[in-house]
Amino acid sequence: MRPQPVSLPLPGSNAYGDLPQFPKHGALPFRRSIRRHELRQIVPLAETTIYEMERRGEFPRRFNLTPRCVVWDLAEVEAWIEERKQAPRICAAKPDVHLRRKRPVRAGSGQE
């Protein structure tokens, strides 16, 4: 007696999760990497800013897939963004206008 053929679920339905070859909540066996144009959509910084931050160790490092193709690890970039969101906002100190050499502040301006 031949076994009955198994009917597959319709494409787009959620029934694929019931099949043994599709794990329910398993993580992907690989880490996704993104190319430069994808990175620019996620992180709206100039390329030179990203490059300088990489050199200082303040941004995830790129790596070469081929001699002409550089990519970033998406999980590292997302972790960097979350880290930036959680960081306290530090405002830069305002410059002391009394120390400037050009256009000195007048003594009677009342700005002290």
C-alpha positions in Angstrom: 0.0 0.0 0.0 1.4 3.4 -1.0 1.4 6.2 1.6 -0.9 9.1 0.9 0.8 12.1 -0.6 1.1 15.0 1.9 -0.7 18.1 0.7 1.3 21.3 1.2 -0.3 24.4 2.7 -1.2 27.2 0.4 1.5 29.8 -0.2 1.2 32.7 2.1 -0.8 30.8 4.8 0.5 30.3 8.3 0.2 26.5 8.1 3.9 26.2 7.1 4.7 26.5 10.8 3.1 23.1 11.4 5.5 21.3 9.1 8.6 19.8 10.7 11.1 21.3 8.2 10.0 24.8 9.2 11.0 25.4 12.9 8.5 27.5 14.8 10.7 30.1 16.4 14.2 29.1 15.5 16.8 31.8 14.8 18.3 32.0 11.4 21.5 29.9 11.1 23.4 33.0 9.7 23.8 36.6 10.5 22.5 39.1 7.9 25.0 41.6 6.5 24.1 44.8 4.7 25.8 46.7 2.0 26.6 50.4 1.9 23.3 51.6 0.3 21.3 49.6 2.9 23.5 51.1 5.7 22.9 54.6 4.4 19.1 54.0 4.6 19.4 52.9 8.3 22.0 55.3 9.5 21.7 58.8 7.9 25.3 59.8 8.3 27.8 60.8 5.7 30.3 58.2 4.5 33.2 60.1 5.9 31.5 60.4 9.3 30.9 56.7 9.4 34.5 56.0 8.3 36.0 58.3 11.0 33.7 56.7 13.6 34.9 53.2 12.5 38.5 54.3 12.9 37.8 55.6 16.4 36.0 52.4 17.3 32.7 54.2 17.8 30.8 52.4 15.0 30.6 48.7 13.9 33.5 47.7 11.6 32.9 46.9 8.0 34.4 43.7 6.5 35.1 42.6 2.9 33.1 39.8 1.3 35.1 40.3 -1.9 37.9 42.8 -2.7 35.2 45.2 -4.1 32.2 44.4 -1.7 32.2 45.7 1.8 29.4 44.9 4.3 28.4 45.5 7.9 26.8 43.1 10.3 23.2 44.1 10.6 22.9 42.9 14.2 25.9 45.1 15.2 24.5 48.1 13.5 21.1 47.6 15.2 22.8 47.2 18.5 24.8 50.4 17.9 21.6 52.3 17.2 19.9 51.0 20.4 23.0 51.9 22.3 22.8 55.5 20.9 19.1 55.6 21.9 19.9 54.6 25.5 22.8 57.0 25.8 22.2 60.2 27.9 21.9 63.3 25.8 24.9 65.5 26.5 24.6 69.1 25.2 27.8 70.8 24.2 28.9 73.7 26.4 28.2 77.1 24.9 31.3 79.0 24.0 32.3 81.9 26.2 31.7 85.0 24.0 34.0 87.0 26.3 37.0 85.0 25.1 36.6 85.6 21.4 39.2 87.7 19.6 37.0 89.1 16.8 34.0 91.2 17.6 34.6 91.5 21.3 31.7 91.9 23.6 31.1 95.5 24.7 31.5 96.1 28.5 28.1 97.8 28.9 26.0 95.2 27.0 24.4 93.8 30.1 25.1 90.2 29.0 26.9 88.7 32.0 
